């Protein structure tokens, strides 16, 4: 089990949920493709940003979710993936926490 960085709570590798943000998002950026995907599906970016910041990394396998918890602890890049409609949305927070980007895998 990994500890929540800010509160010290024990988190399971499976759920990775926290009631408090685990890291700052920095400046928020979205690519045209990500904005179009969200618009076409009537989805709000805030939902995905909140899930990302609170340890719900979406469709990542357990090993990748655990890597994100390590990345939070040691200030590496944090990556989440969410299914929006029939497409995938990535949310990436840079290691220095200066920015978080919403983008499509094809825009990486």
C-alpha positions as CSV (number, residue, x, y, z in Angstrom):
1,X,0.0,0.0,0.0
2,X,1.1,3.5,-0.8
3,X,0.6,6.5,1.5
4,X,-1.4,9.6,0.3
5,X,1.4,12.1,0.1
6,X,-0.4,15.0,1.8
7,X,-2.6,13.3,4.4
8,X,-0.6,10.1,5.2
9,X,-3.7,7.9,4.6
10,X,-3.1,4.4,3.3
11,X,-4.3,4.0,-0.3
12,X,-4.7,0.7,-2.1
13,X,-2.9,0.3,-5.4
14,X,-6.3,-0.6,-6.9
15,X,-8.4,2.5,-6.0
16,X,-5.8,5.2,-5.6
17,X,-8.5,7.7,-4.4
18,X,-7.9,10.6,-2.1
19,X,-10.2,13.1,-0.6
20,X,-7.6,15.8,-1.0
21,X,-5.6,16.7,-4.1
22,X,-2.4,14.7,-4.3
23,X,-0.4,17.3,-6.3
24,X,-0.9,20.7,-7.9
25,X,-2.0,20.9,-11.6
26,X,-0.2,24.1,-12.5
27,X,-1.4,25.9,-15.7
28,X,-4.2,24.0,-17.5
29,X,-3.8,23.4,-21.2
30,X,-5.9,21.5,-23.7
31,X,-5.3,20.6,-27.3
32,X,-7.9,21.3,-30.0
33,X,-8.5,17.6,-30.3
34,X,-9.1,17.2,-26.5
35,X,-11.5,20.2,-26.5
36,X,-13.4,18.8,-29.5
37,X,-13.7,15.4,-27.8
38,X,-15.0,16.9,-24.6
39,X,-17.5,19.1,-26.6
40,X,-18.8,16.3,-28.8
41,X,-19.5,14.2,-25.7
42,X,-20.9,16.9,-23.5
43,X,-18.1,16.2,-21.0
44,X,-16.5,18.7,-18.6
45,X,-12.7,18.8,-18.3
46,X,-13.0,19.6,-14.6
47,X,-14.3,16.1,-13.9
48,X,-11.2,14.5,-15.5
49,X,-8.8,17.0,-13.9
50,X,-10.2,16.3,-10.5
51,X,-10.1,12.5,-10.9
52,X,-6.5,12.8,-12.1
53,X,-5.5,15.0,-9.2
54,X,-7.2,12.8,-6.6
55,X,-5.6,9.5,-7.7
56,X,-8.3,8.1,-10.0
57,X,-6.0,7.6,-13.0
58,X,-8.8,6.1,-15.2
59,X,-8.1,3.1,-17.4
60,X,-4.5,2.5,-16.4
61,X,-3.5,-0.9,-15.4
62,X,-2.7,-1.4,-11.7
63,X,1.1,-1.3,-12.3
64,X,0.8,2.0,-14.2
65,X,-1.4,3.5,-11.4
66,X,1.2,2.4,-8.9
67,X,3.9,4.1,-11.0
68,X,1.8,7.3,-10.8
69,X,1.8,7.1,-7.0
70,X,5.6,6.8,-7.2
71,X,5.7,9.7,-9.6
72,X,3.7,11.9,-7.2
73,X,6.0,11.0,-4.3
74,X,9.2,11.7,-6.3
75,X,7.9,14.5,-8.5
76,X,7.9,12.7,-11.9
77,X,5.3,13.2,-14.6
78,X,1.8,11.9,-13.8
79,X,-0.3,10.4,-16.6
80,X,-4.0,9.4,-16.6
81,X,-6.2,7.9,-19.4
82,X,-10.0,8.2,-19.6
83,X,-12.5,6.8,-22.0
84,X,-14.7,9.6,-23.3
85,X,-17.3,8.2,-25.6
86,X,-15.5,5.8,-27.8
87,X,-12.2,7.7,-27.6
88,X,-9.3,8.1,-25.2
89,X,-8.4,11.3,-23.4
90,X,-5.0,11.7,-21.7
91,X,-4.2,14.0,-18.8
92,X,-0.5,14.7,-18.2
93,X,0.9,16.7,-15.3
94,X,4.5,17.7,-15.8
95,X,7.2,16.6,-13.3
96,X,7.8,20.2,-12.2
97,X,4.0,20.6,-11.7
98,X,4.1,23.7,-13.9
99,X,1.3,22.5,-16.2
100,X,-1.3,19.8,-16.9
101,X,-2.4,19.0,-20.4
102,X,-5.5,17.3,-21.8
103,X,-4.8,15.7,-25.1
104,X,-5.6,12.8,-27.4
105,X,-3.0,10.0,-27.8
106,X,-2.6,11.0,-31.4
107,X,-1.6,14.5,-30.4
108,X,1.3,13.3,-28.2
